[in-house]
Amino acid sequence: MAEVVISGSGVFTPPHVITNDELVASFNAYVDLYNARHAAEIEAGTVEAKSPSSSEFIFSASGIEQRFVMDKEGILDPERMCPRYPARPDDAPSLMAEMGVTAAQEALAQAGVDAGDVDLIICAASNHQRAYPAIAVEIQQVMGAGGFAFDMNVACSSATFGIQAATDMIRGGSAKRALVISPELTSGHLEWRDRDCHFIFGDVATAVLLEAADVAGAAQFNVRSTACATQFSNNIRNNNGFLRRAQDQMDDRRDMQFMQNGRKVFKEVLPLVSSHIAEHMAREGVVADDLTRLWLHQANKTMNDYIGKKVLGRVPEAGEQPNILQDYANTSSAGSIIAFAQNSEDLAAGSVGLICSFGAGYSVGSVIVERV
Ligand code: CO8
């Protein structure tokens, strides 16, 4: 069986930043407009008044300070409250493909690999902007890659599940070089009009290049092993889908965007993730003292502090468990990969680290890597 290495990673950071203060100012302007327009129904008790958001709450509940987005104006317009992404002609690259290609080019450049030598592309993300043709096949064509390509969606765990799929395919001999690309255009499916979640997500794209060790010129990490697990839950859900028209649900309904019961997710996912990591480490013969770095999913700082402490058996030292969510917010499946891409170069040869994602499904994916 072929050994698999990670030889490059890339991050595309969108051009616009929204700080918590900017987000809250526009949200509260929307709330004032909404409450004024529904004053009579609110008075009559048939419509519930909306409550304002606050930067202090956002930071203390999540650790998020700002987020990057592909369009700022539409999101911050109190009369619109969602990004504006004009439809493109069918023969122009899609927005997700464009974001993904930029991240992928960085990963290829790091490894000194030509796109034409890639024979597998997985576009692994928590939503895809159309049903078909697959975004991955479009990226394959735009980049001039060979082989085959497909889309996959395991919500926040898409990238780690993609890494497992690519690793297994390289080990099994169906590919030599794979790009796992995660263009997370979360701004399109976030409900910016709901104070419980309007602050959570940001846009980004990441890419990881995996190669069979015998063809890799510039290996950075050996992939020692991967582990994926799922357990059904409705606590993070989006009901938008292709049956919408047939179900007479074309109206502006709350459940057509991201919904969650954040408290339940918090409580239920923490034990799931902690035991998943512990079992993966035990199977691989890795103990806490062997781990030099944890690159965790980036949803909530308190959650990460808890997991870091549980995995290492002590409070992680500065830099041992890097967080990027203060700058990027939750970028769904891309979060742990941003943390990895931006905080792995300094590791000494032989250092062992663990990438872990978790989220809707529920899903949890982990990858144990060793610095070459
Ligand atoms: N401003 C002020 N007050 C607020 C706000 C706000 N913006 N929002 C809520 N409040 C209020 C609430 O109404 C509540 O008031 P009260 O006590 O009077 O009822 C109080 O503040 C506390 O609210 P919560 O209990 O909701 O607050 P929490 O401390 O639980 O924090 C979090 C909320 C930050 C959401 C937290 O629960 C959390 O992070 N949970 C984990 C969530 C998580 O990890 N989810 C993973 C989702 S990611 C994923 O799987 C990918 C899905 C696909 C991507 C989708 C892209 C769009």
Boltz pocket constraint, residues with backbone or C-beta under 6 A from the ligand:
constraints:
  - pocket:
      binder: B
      contacts: [[A, 52], [A, 53], [A, 54], [A, 57], [A, 58], [A, 61], [A, 62], [A, 126], [A, 155], [A, 156], [A, 186], [A, 187], [A, 189], [A, 190], [A, 191], [A, 195], [A, 196], [A, 197], [A, 199], [A, 201], [A, 236], [A, 258], [A, 260], [A, 261], [A, 262], [A, 263], [A, 265], [A, 266], [A, 299], [A, 300], [A, 330], [A, 332], [A, 358], [A, 359], [A, 360], [A, 361]]
      max_distance: 6.0
